[in-house]
Amino acid sequence: MTLPRPENWSLSDRLAWVAAFRRAIATHQDEMIGLIARDVGKPSFEALMGDILPLLSACKWTEKRAGSLLSPRRLRHGGVFSLANKAVLTRAPLGHVAIIATWNYPIQLLGIELLQALVAGNRVTVKPSENAPRSQTLLLELARDAGRGCNMPADQLAWTPATREAGATLLKDHHFDHVVFTGSTSVGIAIAETLAPTMTSSTLELSGRDSAFVLDDADPELAASAIWQGVDMNTGQTCMAPRRALVDEKVYADFVRRIASRAGAARPRPLISEQSAKQCYDLAIDCQRRGGRSLAGVIEAPEADSNGRLRCLRPMIFADCPRDVPLAEGRHFGPLLAVIPVKNLEDALRIHDGVDQVLTTSVFTRNPARVAGFRHRLRSTIITVNDCLLPTIHPSVGLSGHGMSGWGITKGEAGLLAMTRPIYTTETIPLLRFSMEAVSPSIERGMSRFIKFWYGAGKVAPRTLSAPAGDIAPETQSRKPEQVAATSAAN
């Protein structure tokens, strides 16, 4: 492991950099939105709300909160035996952090990861996505330029070319203290295998296959509006987007009718590649063949974009979807949703229990207090009640996967602290120091009595001890051996 350099970029300078970075993004937002459209075909309003706004909000939040989170902190409430000691927690940067960027939210996701790694004091190297080279290069240039007036060291931020080749060699040719990756599960597993021999830590934010629960008391119109937005936004290319809607049979018909009107008015939108569009189209055909019903009325093959690539697909909702079809598994990354009728909440939870990738689960109900009774079963870091996706841009909210959805956390307070390591320093007052040497029996008895008093001994009922399995029962311990043997033989 390479040790972090002595800090030569102070916390106050780093916070000044955050403010300068925020102003630069706000100033160049129109140019950035145009580059996002060129890179991934995202509409301008989606780029504004899904990329620019969350990053600017995270910058503002960091300016207000990072100082207190990262500054040294005295640890209190250590108990009576800590009177001679002072404990202080400080946060140190992890060292040299690699960020392997993703493309679906090219400014939001890379921007927040970069923001948190740098403000924590780390040296950062970024591998931009080959699918978003223009927008992410501009973002990195703005970050570097903002540092020039804030004493940022020249080598604090660097980046590689936005090519597949650069990504393939980055971890093989360089040693990092931590790696942040956002992307597919298969690539995340490969990265974990690469890092394992050197025990290099990582944050792997991989995909989800999330559910939307529409309970028996839900507002069907609200549920249809929010879930449709989750499917349609960014052409369904969101790791937290719903892949299936588990709809109680009491509101099922109403929900289907309301979301059908939206599906029928949908227009083809570009996916990231022809391969992604074809995968979604094949899943749609398969679902219809197995009994699913397209609410758009038709299943259209992928259309060509302005460059002739067959990657534009109409978002589709499938009602009456059988539970065992591949579409319901949710392994796609595009604008398809399986709508499954369920008898009740327990029936819906049984379906959800079979999903091995969960990030964000949405629940629709007129009584939000109901969620407290089952949220632990959802296994999600984020639960949105009566909405999808948009509430997750709150700058205090972190995102963490479990199992095949990855590990570690990004965004929010926990994401910032994850870019540091804790250092606990204790200082003892010599005159009050407690020595363990040459303790006399009287001192030991006195300490024992004090500990019992201080921590409440005698305030619970005496235990009745039972003999462990295989031991002689307590009532036989006073008998003679021949009596015990006779009793055992009789039994």
C-alpha positions as CSV (number, residue, x, y, z in Angstrom):
1,M,0.0,0.0,0.0
2,T,1.3,3.5,-0.8
3,L,1.0,5.9,2.1
4,P,-1.0,9.1,1.5
5,R,1.2,12.1,1.1
6,P,1.4,14.6,3.9
7,E,-1.5,17.0,3.5
8,N,-0.5,19.9,1.3
9,W,-4.0,21.0,0.3
10,S,-5.8,22.2,3.4
11,L,-9.5,21.6,4.1
12,S,-10.2,25.3,3.8
13,D,-8.6,25.3,0.3
14,R,-10.6,22.2,-0.7
15,L,-13.8,23.8,0.4
16,A,-12.9,26.9,-1.6
17,W,-12.4,24.6,-4.6
18,V,-15.9,23.2,-4.1
19,A,-17.4,26.6,-4.4
20,A,-15.3,27.5,-7.5
21,F,-16.2,24.1,-9.0
22,R,-19.9,24.8,-8.4
23,R,-19.8,28.2,-10.0
24,A,-18.0,26.8,-13.0
25,I,-20.6,24.1,-13.5
26,A,-23.5,26.6,-13.2
27,T,-21.7,28.9,-15.7
28,H,-21.1,26.2,-18.3
29,Q,-24.3,24.2,-17.8
30,D,-25.7,25.0,-21.3
31,E,-22.4,23.8,-22.9
32,M,-22.4,20.7,-20.7
33,I,-26.0,19.8,-21.5
34,G,-25.2,20.1,-25.2
35,L,-22.3,17.7,-24.9
36,I,-24.4,15.2,-22.9
37,A,-26.9,15.2,-25.8
38,R,-24.1,14.5,-28.2
39,D,-22.6,11.8,-26.1
40,V,-25.6,9.8,-25.0
41,G,-28.6,11.4,-26.7
42,K,-30.2,12.7,-23.5
43,P,-32.9,15.4,-23.8
44,S,-31.9,18.8,-22.4
45,F,-34.4,18.9,-19.5
46,E,-33.5,15.4,-18.4
47,A,-29.8,16.4,-18.5
48,L,-30.6,19.5,-16.4
49,M,-32.6,17.7,-13.8
50,G,-30.8,14.4,-13.7
51,D,-27.2,15.5,-14.1
52,I,-26.6,19.2,-13.5
53,L,-29.0,19.9,-10.6
54,P,-28.0,16.9,-8.5
55,L,-24.3,17.8,-8.8
56,L,-24.8,21.5,-8.0
57,S,-27.0,20.4,-5.0
58,A,-24.2,18.1,-3.8
59,C,-21.6,20.9,-4.1
60,K,-23.8,23.3,-2.0
61,W,-24.3,20.5,0.6
62,T,-20.6,19.8,0.7
63,E,-19.7,23.4,1.3
64,K,-22.0,23.5,4.3
65,R,-21.4,20.0,5.8
66,A,-17.9,18.8,4.9
67,G,-16.1,21.1,7.3
68,S,-17.7,19.6,10.4
69,L,-17.6,16.1,9.0
70,L,-13.9,16.1,8.2
71,S,-12.5,18.2,11.0
72,P,-11.0,16.6,14.1
73,R,-13.6,15.6,16.7
74,R,-13.2,14.9,20.5
75,L,-14.8,11.6,21.4
76,R,-16.8,11.9,24.7
77,H,-18.9,9.6,26.9
78,G,-16.1,7.1,27.4
79,G,-17.1,6.2,30.9
80,V,-15.5,6.6,34.3
81,F,-12.3,4.8,33.4
82,S,-11.6,7.3,30.5
83,L,-11.3,10.3,32.8
84,A,-7.5,10.2,32.4
85,N,-7.7,9.9,28.6
86,K,-8.7,12.1,25.8
87,A,-9.7,10.5,22.5
88,V,-9.8,12.4,19.2
89,L,-11.1,11.2,15.8
90,T,-9.4,12.6,12.7
91,R,-10.1,11.7,9.1
92,A,-7.3,11.0,6.7
93,P,-7.6,10.6,2.9
94,L,-7.4,7.1,1.5
95,G,-4.5,8.1,-0.8
96,H,-4.6,7.7,-4.5
97,V,-8.2,7.0,-5.7
98,A,-9.1,5.7,-9.2
99,I,-12.6,6.5,-10.5
100,I,-13.8,4.4,-13.4
101,A,-16.8,6.5,-14.7
102,T,-20.1,5.4,-16.2
103,W,-22.1,7.0,-19.0
104,N,-25.8,6.9,-18.1
105,Y,-25.6,10.0,-15.8
106,P,-22.2,11.2,-17.0
107,I,-22.1,14.4,-15.0
108,Q,-24.1,13.6,-11.9
109,L,-22.4,10.3,-11.0
110,L,-18.8,11.1,-11.9
111,G,-19.2,14.7,-10.6
112,I,-20.3,13.6,-7.1
113,E,-17.7,10.8,-6.9
114,L,-15.0,13.3,-7.9
115,L,-16.3,15.9,-5.6
116,Q,-16.2,13.6,-2.6
117,A,-12.9,12.1,-3.3
118,L,-11.2,15.4,-3.8
119,V,-12.8,17.3,-0.9
120,A,-11.7,14.4,1.4
121,G,-8.1,15.2,0.3
122,N,-7.4,12.3,-2.0
123,R,-5.3,12.3,-5.2
124,V,-7.6,11.2,-8.0
125,T,-7.2,9.6,-11.4
126,V,-10.3,9.3,-13.6
127,K,-11.0,7.0,-16.5
128,P,-13.8,8.7,-18.4
129,S,-16.4,6.6,-20.1
130,E,-15.8,5.9,-23.7
131,N,-19.6,6.6,-24.2
132,A,-19.4,10.1,-22.7
133,P,-16.0,11.5,-23.6
134,R,-17.0,15.1,-24.4
135,S,-19.1,15.9,-21.4
136,Q,-16.9,14.2,-18.9
137,T,-13.7,15.7,-20.3
138,L,-15.3,19.2,-19.9
139,L,-16.3,18.3,-16.3
140,L,-12.7,17.3,-15.5
141,E,-11.3,20.4,-17.1
142,L,-13.7,22.6,-15.0
143,A,-12.6,20.7,-11.9
144,R,-8.9,21.3,-12.7
145,D,-9.4,24.9,-13.6
146,A,-11.3,25.6,-10.4
147,G,-8.4,24.3,-8.4
148,R,-5.9,26.8,-9.8
149,G,-7.1,29.6,-7.6
150,C,-7.4,27.3,-4.5
151,N,-3.9,26.0,-4.2
152,M,-4.7,22.6,-5.7
153,P,-1.5,20.6,-6.3
154,A,-0.7,20.0,-10.0
155,D,-1.0,16.2,-9.6
156,Q,-4.1,16.2,-7.4
157,L,-6.4,15.4,-10.4
158,A,-5.5,13.5,-13.6
159,W,-7.4,11.5,-16.1
160,T,-6.8,8.9,-18.8
161,P,-8.1,8.9,-22.4
162,A,-11.8,7.9,-22.6
163,T,-11.1,4.6,-24.3
164,R,-11.7,0.9,-23.6
165,E,-8.0,0.3,-23.8
166,A,-7.3,2.8,-21.1
167,G,-9.8,1.1,-18.8
168,A,-8.4,-2.3,-19.4
169,T,-4.8,-1.3,-18.5
170,L,-5.5,1.3,-15.7
171,L,-5.6,-1.2,-12.8
172,K,-2.9,-3.4,-14.2
173,D,-0.3,-0.6,-14.8
174,H,-0.9,1.5,-11.7
175,H,-1.4,0.8,-8.0
176,F,-4.2,2.7,-6.2
177,D,-5.3,2.8,-2.6
178,H,-9.0,2.7,-3.5
179,V,-11.1,2.2,-6.7
180,V,-14.5,3.5,-7.4
181,F,-16.5,1.9,-10.2
182,T,-20.1,2.4,-11.3
183,G,-21.4,0.0,-14.0
184,S,-22.4,-3.6,-14.8
185,T,-22.1,-6.5,-12.4
186,S,-19.9,-8.5,-14.7
187,V,-17.3,-5.7,-15.0
188,G,-17.6,-5.1,-11.2
189,I,-16.8,-8.8,-10.5
190,A,-13.7,-8.5,-12.9
191,I,-12.5,-5.4,-11.0
192,A,-12.9,-7.1,-7.6
193,E,-10.9,-10.1,-8.9
194,T,-8.1,-7.8,-10.1
195,L,-7.9,-5.9,-6.8
196,A,-8.1,-9.0,-4.5
197,P,-4.4,-10.1,-4.7
198,T,-3.3,-6.7,-3.3
199,M,-6.3,-6.3,-0.9
200,T,-7.1,-3.0,-2.5
201,S,-10.4,-1.6,-1.2
202,S,-13.1,-0.6,-3.6
203,T,-16.6,0.9,-4.0
204,L,-18.6,-1.0,-6.5
205,E,-22.0,0.6,-7.4
206,L,-23.5,-2.0,-9.7
207,S,-26.9,-2.4,-11.2
208,G,-30.2,-3.0,-9.5
209,R,-33.3,-5.0,-10.6
210,D,-35.7,-3.1,-8.4
211,S,-39.4,-3.5,-7.6
212,A,-42.3,-1.0,-7.3
213,F,-45.0,-2.1,-4.8
214,V,-48.5,-0.7,-5.5
215,L,-50.4,-1.6,-2.3
216,D,-54.2,-2.2,-2.0
217,D,-54.7,1.4,-0.7
218,A,-52.5,3.1,-3.3
219,D,-53.6,6.1,-5.5
220,P,-53.5,4.4,-8.9
221,E,-53.0,7.7,-10.8
222,L,-50.0,8.7,-8.6
223,A,-48.5,5.2,-8.9
224,A,-48.9,5.2,-12.7
225,S,-47.4,8.6,-13.1
226,A,-44.3,8.0,-10.9
227,I,-43.6,4.5,-12.1
228,W,-43.9,5.6,-15.8
229,Q,-41.5,8.4,-15.1
230,G,-39.1,5.8,-13.6
231,V,-39.3,3.7,-16.7
232,D,-39.2,6.5,-19.3
233,M,-36.6,8.7,-17.7
234,N,-33.2,8.4,-19.3
235,T,-34.8,5.7,-21.6
236,G,-34.9,3.3,-18.6
237,Q,-31.1,3.4,-18.3
238,T,-31.0,4.0,-14.6
239,C,-29.6,1.5,-12.1
240,M,-32.4,2.4,-9.7
241,A,-35.3,2.3,-12.2
242,P,-38.2,-0.1,-11.5
243,R,-38.0,-3.3,-13.5
244,R,-41.3,-4.8,-12.2
245,A,-44.5,-3.4,-10.7
246,L,-46.1,-5.7,-8.1
247,V,-49.7,-4.4,-8.1
248,D,-52.4,-5.5,-5.6
249,E,-55.3,-7.0,-7.4
250,K,-57.7,-4.5,-5.7
251,V,-56.2,-1.6,-7.7
252,Y,-54.7,-3.6,-10.6
253,A,-57.3,-2.7,-13.3
254,D,-57.3,1.0,-12.4
255,F,-53.5,1.1,-12.4
256,V,-53.1,-0.7,-15.7
257,R,-55.7,1.6,-17.4
258,R,-53.8,4.7,-16.2
259,I,-50.3,3.6,-17.1
260,A,-51.6,2.3,-20.5
261,S,-52.5,5.8,-21.6
262,R,-48.9,6.9,-21.0
263,A,-47.4,3.8,-22.8
264,G,-49.7,4.4,-25.8
265,A,-48.4,8.0,-26.2
266,A,-44.7,7.1,-25.9
267,R,-42.3,7.7,-28.7
268,P,-39.1,5.8,-29.6
269,R,-36.0,7.1,-27.7
270,P,-32.3,6.2,-28.1
271,L,-30.6,3.6,-26.0
272,I,-26.8,3.6,-25.6
273,S,-26.2,0.9,-28.2
274,E,-27.8,-1.4,-30.8
275,Q,-27.1,-4.4,-28.5
276,S,-29.1,-2.9,-25.6
277,A,-32.0,-2.1,-27.9
278,K,-32.0,-5.6,-29.3
279,Q,-31.9,-7.2,-25.9
280,C,-35.0,-5.2,-24.8
281,Y,-36.8,-6.0,-28.0
282,D,-36.1,-9.7,-27.7
283,L,-37.4,-9.7,-24.1
284,A,-40.6,-7.9,-25.2
285,I,-41.3,-10.5,-27.9
286,D,-40.6,-13.3,-25.5
287,C,-42.9,-11.8,-22.8
288,Q,-45.8,-11.4,-25.3
289,R,-45.3,-15.0,-26.5
290,R,-45.6,-16.2,-22.9
291,G,-48.8,-14.3,-22.2
292,G,-47.8,-10.8,-21.4
293,R,-49.8,-7.9,-22.9
294,S,-48.1,-4.8,-24.4
295,L,-50.1,-1.8,-23.2
296,A,-48.8,0.1,-26.3
297,G,-50.7,-2.3,-28.4
298,V,-47.7,-3.1,-30.6
299,I,-44.1,-4.2,-30.2
300,E,-42.0,-2.2,-32.6
301,A,-38.5,-3.2,-33.6
302,P,-35.6,-0.8,-32.9
303,E,-35.5,2.2,-35.2
304,A,-32.4,3.9,-36.6
305,D,-31.0,7.1,-35.1
306,S,-29.6,10.0,-37.1
307,N,-26.4,7.9,-37.7
308,G,-28.2,4.9,-38.9
309,R,-27.8,2.8,-35.7
310,L,-30.7,0.7,-34.7
311,R,-30.9,1.8,-31.1
312,C,-34.2,3.8,-30.8
313,L,-36.9,1.9,-28.9
314,R,-40.4,2.8,-27.7
315,P,-40.8,2.4,-23.9
316,M,-43.1,-0.5,-23.2
317,I,-45.2,-1.7,-20.3
318,F,-46.4,-5.3,-20.2
319,A,-49.5,-6.1,-18.1
320,D,-50.6,-9.6,-17.0
321,C,-46.9,-10.5,-17.0
322,P,-46.2,-14.1,-15.9
323,R,-43.9,-14.3,-12.9
324,D,-41.4,-16.6,-14.4
325,V,-40.6,-14.8,-17.7
326,P,-37.1,-13.3,-18.2
327,L,-38.6,-9.8,-18.5
328,A,-39.9,-10.1,-14.9
329,E,-36.3,-11.0,-13.7
330,G,-35.3,-7.4,-14.6
331,R,-31.8,-8.1,-16.0
332,H,-32.3,-5.6,-18.8
333,F,-31.1,-2.0,-18.9
334,G,-33.8,-0.2,-20.8
335,P,-37.4,1.1,-20.9
336,L,-39.4,-2.1,-20.2
337,L,-41.6,-2.8,-17.2
338,A,-43.3,-6.0,-16.1
339,V,-46.6,-5.4,-14.4
340,I,-47.5,-8.4,-12.2
341,P,-50.8,-8.8,-10.3
342,V,-50.5,-9.9,-6.7
343,K,-53.0,-11.1,-4.1
344,N,-51.6,-9.1,-1.2
345,L,-48.4,-7.6,0.3
346,E,-47.0,-11.0,1.4
347,D,-47.5,-12.3,-2.2
348,A,-45.6,-9.3,-3.5
349,L,-42.8,-9.7,-1.0
350,R,-42.3,-13.4,-2.0
351,I,-41.7,-12.3,-5.6
352,H,-39.3,-9.5,-4.4
353,D,-37.4,-12.0,-2.1
354,G,-36.3,-13.8,-5.2
355,V,-34.4,-10.7,-6.6
356,D,-30.7,-10.8,-6.0
357,Q,-30.0,-7.1,-6.9
358,V,-31.7,-4.3,-5.1
359,L,-30.8,-0.7,-4.8
360,T,-34.0,1.3,-4.5
361,T,-37.5,0.1,-3.9
362,S,-40.6,2.2,-4.3
363,V,-43.8,1.7,-2.4
364,F,-47.2,3.4,-3.1
365,T,-49.7,3.6,-0.3
366,R,-52.0,6.2,1.2
367,N,-50.7,5.2,4.6
368,P,-46.9,5.6,4.6
369,A,-46.6,4.3,8.1
370,R,-47.3,0.8,6.7
371,V,-43.8,0.7,5.2
372,A,-42.2,0.5,8.6
373,G,-43.7,-3.0,9.0
374,F,-41.8,-4.5,6.0
375,R,-39.0,-2.2,4.9
376,H,-36.4,-4.5,6.4
377,R,-37.4,-7.2,4.0
378,L,-36.9,-5.0,0.9
379,R,-33.1,-5.0,1.4
380,S,-32.7,-1.6,-0.3
381,T,-30.6,1.2,0.9
382,I,-33.2,3.7,-0.4
383,I,-37.0,3.3,-0.2
384,T,-39.1,5.9,-1.9
385,V,-42.7,6.2,-0.8
386,N,-45.2,7.5,-3.3
387,D,-42.5,8.4,-5.9
388,C,-39.6,7.0,-8.0
389,L,-36.1,8.2,-8.6
390,L,-36.3,11.9,-8.1
391,P,-36.2,11.9,-4.3
392,T,-32.9,10.1,-4.5
393,I,-31.1,13.3,-5.7
394,H,-31.3,14.6,-2.1
395,P,-27.6,15.4,-1.4
396,S,-27.7,13.8,2.1
397,V,-29.0,10.5,0.7
398,G,-26.3,7.8,0.1
399,L,-26.5,4.9,-2.3
400,S,-25.2,1.4,-1.5
401,G,-25.6,-2.0,-3.1
402,H,-25.6,-5.4,-1.4
403,G,-24.6,-8.8,-2.8
404,M,-24.6,-8.7,-6.6
405,S,-25.4,-5.0,-6.6
406,G,-22.0,-4.3,-5.2
407,W,-20.6,-2.9,-2.0
408,G,-19.5,0.4,-0.5
409,I,-21.4,3.6,-0.5
410,T,-21.5,6.7,-2.6
411,K,-23.2,10.1,-2.2
412,G,-24.4,11.8,1.0
413,E,-22.6,12.0,4.3
414,A,-21.7,8.3,4.3
415,G,-20.2,8.5,0.8
416,L,-18.0,11.4,1.8
417,L,-16.7,9.7,4.9
418,A,-16.1,6.5,2.8
419,M,-13.4,8.5,1.0
420,T,-11.5,8.8,4.3
421,R,-10.1,6.4,6.9
422,P,-10.5,7.1,10.6
423,I,-7.6,7.7,12.9
424,Y,-8.2,7.5,16.7
425,T,-5.6,9.3,18.9
426,T,-5.7,8.9,22.6
427,E,-3.8,11.1,25.0
428,T,-3.3,10.1,28.7
429,I,-2.8,12.5,31.6
430,P,0.2,10.9,33.4
431,L,-0.9,11.9,36.9
432,L,-4.3,10.2,36.4
433,R,-3.0,7.2,34.5
434,F,-4.3,3.8,35.8
435,S,-1.5,1.2,36.1
436,M,-2.1,-2.5,35.9
437,E,1.2,-3.4,37.5
438,A,1.4,-4.8,41.1
439,V,-2.3,-4.6,41.9
440,S,-2.8,-5.8,45.5
441,P,-5.7,-8.1,46.4
442,S,-7.4,-5.3,48.3
443,I,-7.3,-3.0,45.3
444,E,-8.7,-5.8,43.1
445,R,-11.6,-6.4,45.6
446,G,-12.3,-2.7,45.7
447,M,-12.3,-2.4,41.9
448,S,-14.6,-5.4,41.7
449,R,-17.1,-3.8,44.1
450,F,-17.0,-0.5,42.4
451,I,-17.6,-2.0,38.9
452,K,-20.5,-4.0,40.2
453,F,-22.0,-0.8,41.8
454,W,-21.3,1.5,38.8
455,Y,-22.7,-0.9,36.2
456,G,-25.8,-2.0,38.1
457,A,-25.0,-5.4,39.5
458,G,-27.7,-6.9,41.7
459,K,-30.6,-5.3,39.8
460,V,-31.5,-8.5,37.9
461,A,-32.9,-11.8,39.2
462,P,-30.4,-14.5,39.9
463,R,-29.9,-17.0,37.1
464,T,-30.9,-20.7,37.5
465,L,-28.1,-22.6,35.8
466,S,-29.0,-25.8,33.9
467,A,-26.5,-28.5,33.1
468,P,-25.1,-28.5,29.5
469,A,-26.1,-31.4,27.3
470,G,-24.1,-34.5,28.1
471,D,-23.2,-33.3,31.7
472,I,-24.5,-34.9,34.9
473,A,-27.7,-33.3,36.0
474,P,-27.4,-31.1,39.0
475,E,-29.6,-33.3,41.2
476,T,-27.3,-36.3,40.6
477,Q,-24.1,-34.5,41.5
478,S,-24.5,-35.3,45.2
479,R,-25.3,-39.0,44.7
480,K,-22.8,-41.8,44.8
481,P,-21.6,-43.2,41.4
482,E,-23.4,-46.5,41.8
483,Q,-26.7,-44.6,42.4
484,V,-26.3,-42.5,39.2
485,A,-25.4,-45.6,37.2
486,A,-28.5,-47.4,38.5
487,T,-30.8,-44.5,37.6
488,S,-29.3,-44.3,34.1
489,A,-29.8,-48.1,33.5
490,A,-33.4,-47.8,34.6
491,N,-34.0,-45.0,32.1
